[in-house]
Amino acid sequence: MSAHRSSPRAKPREITITEGVTVRDLAEKLDVRAKEVLKILLDRGIFASINQALDTATATNLAESFNGIVRGAYVRGRRRSRSRPGRKSRRISNHGRPS
C-alpha cells in the first residue's frame, strides 16, 4: 500500500496562517501528515497535541521547515501587526510552554 508522504524538502507551497492555527490545520495547509509536524515539534522540545493552537511565529517556523512560504498571518480577517498586550492564551510558544 503506497501512501502520499511529503518530506521537509517537498515542493514549495504558499500558505496563509491565521492566529491560533492548530497543528492539524497547519499540516493540511502544508499537505503533510500531522504526525510529521508533531515530530518536528517534539524534536524541538515542544510537546503538543494535534488540536493544539500554535502562535504565528512557531507556525511560520514550522511551515518553513516543510518548505512552506508564509505570505501573511491574520487575526480575525486582518493582517497581524503585533501581539496584543495583556491577553492571556494557551498557545504554544517556541519554548514549548504555554504562553
SERO-4910 file (N, C-alpha, C, O; in steps of 0.05 Angstrom, whole numbers):
BEGIN
 pado doro    nc1    nc2    nc3   cac1   cac2   cac3    cc1    cc2    cc3    oc1    oc2    oc3
  Met    A     17    -24      0      0      0      0     18     25      0     35     28     17
  Ser    A     14     42    -19     30     66    -22     14     91    -13     -8     96    -22
  Ala    A     26    105      5     13    130     15     29    154      7     54    153      5
  His    A     15    176      1     29    201     -6     42    212     19     28    218     38
  Arg    A     68    215     18     82    227     40     99    250     30    114    247     10
  Ser    A     97    272     43    114    295     37    137    296     56    134    288     80
  Ser    A    159    305     48    182    308     66    188    338     70    177    355     55
  Pro    A    206    344     89    213    372     93    225    385     68    226    409     66
  Arg    A    233    369     48    245    380     23    225    380      0    233    380    -23
  Ala    A    199    380      6    178    379    -14    177    405    -30    190    425    -23
  Lys    A    162    405    -52    159    428    -68    147    451    -52    130    447    -35
  Pro    A    157    476    -56    148    499    -40    118    502    -43    106    499    -65
  Arg    A    105    509    -21     76    512    -21     70    539     -7     78    543     16
  Glu    A     55    557    -20     48    583     -8     23    580      9      3    569      0
  Ile    A     25    589     34      3    587     53     -1    613     68     16    631     69
  Thr    A    -25    616     79    -31    638     97    -38    626    124    -53    607    126
  Ile    A    -27    638    145    -31    628    172    -49    647    187    -46    672    186
  Thr    A    -69    636    202    -85    653    219    -76    649    248    -65    628    255
  Glu    A    -81    668    265    -73    666    293    -87    642    305   -111    639    301
  Gly    A    -72    626    320    -84    603    333    -88    579    315   -104    562    321
  Val    A    -73    578    293    -76    555    275    -68    529    291    -49    530    306
  Thr    A    -83    508    287    -77    483    301    -56    467    285    -51    472    261
  Val    A    -44    448    299    -24    430    286    -37    416    262    -25    415    240
  Arg    A    -62    407    265    -76    393    244    -81    411    220    -75    404    197
  Asp    A    -90    436    225    -95    455    203    -70    462    188    -70    464    164
  Leu    A    -48    466    203    -23    473    191    -13    450    173     -4    454    151
  Ala    A    -16    425    183     -8    402    167    -24    400    142    -13    394    121
  Glu    A    -50    405    143    -67    404    119    -58    425     99    -57    420     75
  Lys    A    -52    449    109    -44    471     91    -17    464     77    -13    471     54
  Leu    A      0    450     92     26    443     81     26    417     65     46    410     53
  Asp    A      3    403     66      0    377     52     20    357     63     33    343     48
  Val    A     22    356     90     39    336    103     22    323    125      0    333    132
  Arg    A     31    300    135     16    287    157     21    302    183     43    313    188
  Ala    A      0    304    199      2    318    225     24    305    242     37    320    257
  Lys    A     28    279    240     48    266    257     76    276    249     94    275    266
  Glu    A     80    284    224    106    295    216    111    322    229    133    328    238
  Val    A     90    338    231     92    364    244     97    360    273    113    374    285
  Leu    A     82    341    286     86    336    314    114    326    320    126    332    341
  Lys    A    125    310    302    153    300    305    173    323    305    191    324    322
  Ile    A    169    342    287    187    365    286    185    381    312    205    389    324
  Leu    A    160    385    322    156    399    347    170    384    370    184    396    387
  Leu    A    167    358    371    179    342    392    209    343    390    223    345    411
  Asp    A    220    342    366    249    345    363    260    372    374    283    374    382
  Arg    A    243    392    374    250    418    384    243    421    414    247    443    425
  Gly    A    234    400    426    227    401    454    200    413    460    195    421    483
  Ile    A    183    414    440    156    425    444    136    403    443    133    389    423
  Phe    A    122    399    465    102    378    467     75    390    461     65    408    474
  Ala    A     62    379    440     36    390    431     19    367    421     29    346    414
  Ser    A     -7    372    421    -26    352    410    -35    362    383    -28    384    374
  Ile    A    -49    345    369    -58    351    341    -77    375    341    -79    389    322
  Asn    A    -91    379    364   -111    401    366   -100    425    379   -114    445    385
  Gln    A    -74    425    385    -61    448    399    -59    472    380    -51    470    357
  Ala    A    -66    495    391    -63    520    376    -34    530    378    -22    528    399
  Leu    A    -24    539    356      4    549    355      5    579    351    -13    590    338
  Asp    A     25    592    363     28    620    357     38    624    329     49    605    317
  Thr    A     35    647    318     43    652    290     72    648    285     80    639    263
  Ala    A     89    655    304    118    652    300    126    622    298    141    615    280
  Thr    A    115    606    315    120    577    314    109    565    289    123    549    276
  Ala    A     84    572    282     72    561    258     88    569    233     91    553    215
  Thr    A     97    594    232    113    603    209    139    588    208    147    579    186
  Asn    A    152    584    230    177    569    231    173    540    222    190    530    207
  Leu    A    152    528    231    145    501    223    140    499    193    150    481    179
  Ala    A    125    518    183    118    519    154    144    520    138    147    507    117
  Glu    A    162    537    146    188    540    132    204    514    133    219    508    115
  Ser    A    201    498    155    215    473    157    205    453    136    220    435    127
  Phe    A    180    457    127    168    439    107    168    453     80    152    447     62
  Asn    A    186    473     76    188    487     51    164    503     44    158    509     21
  Gly    A    149    511     65    125    528     61    133    557     59    152    566     71
  Ile    A    118    572     43    122    601     40     99    615     53     76    614     43
  Val    A    103    628     76     82    641     90     79    669     80     97    685     81
  Arg    A     55    675     68     50    701     57     38    721     76     38    745     71
  Gly    A     28    712     99     18    731    119      5    716    141     -4    693    138
  Ala    A      3    729    164    -10    718    188    -34    737    193    -30    761    195
  Tyr    A    -57    726    197    -81    742    200    -95    736    227    -95    714    237
  Val    A   -107    758    237   -123    756    262   -151    765    255   -156    788    248
  Arg    A   -170    746    256   -198    753    251   -202    770    226   -216    790    226
  Gly    A   -189    762    204   -193    775    179   -175    799    174   -176    811    152
  Arg    A   -159    806    193   -140    828    190   -112    818    192   -106    799    206
  Arg    A    -94    831    178    -65    824    180    -55    830    207    -60    852    218
  Arg    A    -40    812    219    -29    815    246     -5    833    245     14    828    229
  Ser    A     -5    855    261     18    873    261     35    867    285     60    870    284
  Arg    A     23    860    307     39    854    332     20    840    351     -4    839    347
  Ser    A     32    829    372     15    815    392      0    835    409      8    858    411
  Arg    A    -22    825    419    -39    843    436    -30    840    465    -31    819    477
  Pro    A    -21    862    477    -12    861    505    -34    855    524    -57    863    520
  Gly    A    -28    841    545    -47    836    566    -66    812    560    -82    805    577
  Arg    A    -64    801    537    -82    779    530    -69    752    538    -46    747    530
  Lys    A    -83    736    554    -73    711    562    -83    689    543   -107    690    535
  Ser    A    -66    671    535    -74    649    518    -59    624    526    -41    625    542
  Arg    A    -67    602    514    -54    576    520    -40    567    494    -37    543    490
  Arg    A    -32    585    478    -19    577    453     10    569    459     22    579    478
  Ile    A     20    551    443     47    541    447     67    561    435     64    570    412
  Ser    A     87    569    451    108    587    441    131    570    432    131    546    433
  Asn    A    152    583    422    176    570    413    190    555    436    207    538    431
  His    A    183    560    460    196    548    483    181    523    493    190    510    511
  Gly    A    159    516    480    145    492    487    128    494    512    116    474    521
  Arg    A    126    518    523    110    522    547     86    540    540     89    558    523
  Pro    A     63    535    552     40    553    546     48    582    552     61    587    573
  Ser    A     40    600    535     47    628    539     25    642    554     27    666    559
***
